[in-house]
Amino acid sequence: MSEGFNASESNSPLPITNYDLIRQQQKLMKEQDEGLEALSSVIARQKEMGLAINEEVLDQNALIDDIDDLTAHTTNRIKKETNVLNIVRRKSSTCGLYVIIILLLLIIIVIASIPTIYL
């Protein structure tokens, strides 16, 4: 009944030597180094993207500042022209009244001179 002892059938763990521990640690460190290198390259790409985004934002801010300056200049010009138009409008209404007064005066003179011509 007793056959030979087979280590693979045993439930007990095999003894681990120092050499095996060192190999396992080196393997884990190598995997960690690979992971860190991958993480480093991802972070480097993100840094490049961040710098590119920063440059684009600076360019866009410069454009926005230019637009703001032009808009302020245009707004001032519109205000000045609006004031000029208001002055012209006031003067034109006064001028229109003078024209009406002169026309009425001419009509009165014409009407007043008609009866004297026929008499």
C-alpha positions as CSV (number, residue, x, y, z in Angstrom):
1,M,0.0,0.0,0.0
2,S,2.7,2.3,0.6
3,E,4.0,3.7,-2.5
4,G,6.8,6.3,-2.9
5,F,6.3,9.9,-1.7
6,N,5.5,12.3,-4.6
7,A,6.1,16.0,-3.8
8,S,3.5,17.2,-6.3
9,E,0.8,15.4,-4.5
10,S,1.6,17.0,-1.2
11,N,-0.4,20.0,0.0
12,S,2.5,21.5,1.9
13,P,4.3,24.4,0.3
14,L,7.7,23.9,-1.2
15,P,10.6,25.6,0.6
16,I,11.6,28.9,-1.1
17,T,15.2,29.6,-1.3
18,N,16.9,33.0,-1.1
19,Y,17.7,32.8,-4.8
20,D,14.0,32.4,-5.6
21,L,13.1,35.4,-3.4
22,I,15.7,37.5,-5.1
23,R,14.5,36.5,-8.6
24,Q,10.9,37.2,-7.5
25,Q,11.8,40.6,-6.2
26,Q,13.8,41.4,-9.3
27,K,10.8,40.4,-11.5
28,L,8.5,42.6,-9.4
29,M,10.9,45.5,-9.6
30,K,11.3,45.1,-13.4
31,E,7.4,45.1,-13.7
32,Q,7.3,48.2,-11.5
33,D,10.0,49.9,-13.6
34,E,8.1,49.1,-16.8
35,G,4.9,50.5,-15.3
36,L,6.7,53.7,-14.1
37,E,8.2,54.1,-17.6
38,A,4.8,53.9,-19.2
39,L,3.4,56.3,-16.6
40,S,6.3,58.6,-17.2
41,S,5.7,58.7,-21.0
42,V,1.9,59.3,-20.4
43,I,2.8,62.2,-18.1
44,A,5.3,63.6,-20.6
45,R,2.6,63.6,-23.3
46,Q,0.1,65.3,-20.9
47,K,2.8,67.9,-20.2
48,E,3.3,68.6,-23.9
49,M,-0.5,68.8,-24.4
50,G,-0.8,71.1,-21.4
51,L,2.0,73.4,-22.8
52,A,0.3,73.4,-26.2
53,I,-3.1,74.2,-24.6
54,N,-1.4,77.0,-22.7
55,E,0.0,78.5,-25.9
56,E,-3.3,78.3,-27.6
57,V,-5.1,80.0,-24.6
58,L,-2.5,82.8,-24.7
59,D,-3.0,83.3,-28.4
60,Q,-6.8,83.3,-27.9
61,N,-6.5,85.8,-25.1
62,A,-4.4,88.1,-27.2
63,L,-7.1,87.9,-30.0
64,I,-9.8,88.6,-27.4
65,D,-7.9,91.6,-26.1
66,D,-7.6,92.9,-29.7
67,I,-11.3,92.4,-30.3
68,D,-12.1,94.2,-27.0
69,D,-9.9,97.2,-28.0
70,L,-11.5,97.4,-31.4
71,T,-15.0,97.1,-29.9
72,A,-14.3,99.9,-27.4
73,H,-12.9,102.1,-30.2
74,T,-16.0,101.3,-32.4
75,T,-18.3,102.0,-29.4
76,N,-16.7,105.4,-28.9
77,R,-17.1,106.2,-32.6
78,I,-20.7,105.2,-32.6
79,K,-21.4,107.4,-29.5
80,K,-19.7,110.4,-31.3
81,E,-21.6,109.9,-34.5
82,T,-24.9,109.5,-32.6
83,N,-24.2,112.9,-30.9
84,V,-23.5,114.4,-34.3
85,L,-26.7,112.9,-35.7
86,N,-28.7,114.3,-32.8
87,I,-27.2,117.8,-33.4
88,V,-28.1,117.5,-37.2
89,R,-31.6,116.3,-36.4
90,R,-32.2,119.3,-34.0
91,K,-30.8,121.7,-36.6
92,S,-32.7,120.2,-39.5
93,S,-36.0,120.5,-37.6
94,T,-35.2,124.1,-36.9
95,C,-34.2,124.7,-40.5
96,G,-37.5,123.1,-41.6
97,L,-39.4,125.5,-39.4
98,Y,-37.6,128.5,-41.0
99,V,-38.4,127.2,-44.5
100,I,-42.1,126.8,-43.6
101,I,-42.1,130.3,-42.1
102,I,-40.5,131.8,-45.3
103,L,-43.0,129.9,-47.5
104,L,-46.0,131.1,-45.5
105,L,-44.6,134.6,-45.6
106,L,-44.3,134.4,-49.4
107,I,-47.9,133.0,-49.6
108,I,-49.2,135.9,-47.5
109,I,-47.4,138.4,-49.7
110,V,-48.8,136.8,-52.9
111,I,-52.3,136.7,-51.5
112,A,-52.0,140.2,-50.2
113,S,-50.9,141.5,-53.6
114,I,-53.5,139.7,-55.7
115,P,-56.5,141.9,-54.7
116,T,-54.5,145.0,-55.5
117,I,-53.8,143.8,-59.0
118,Y,-57.4,143.2,-59.9
119,L,-58.8,146.4,-58.4
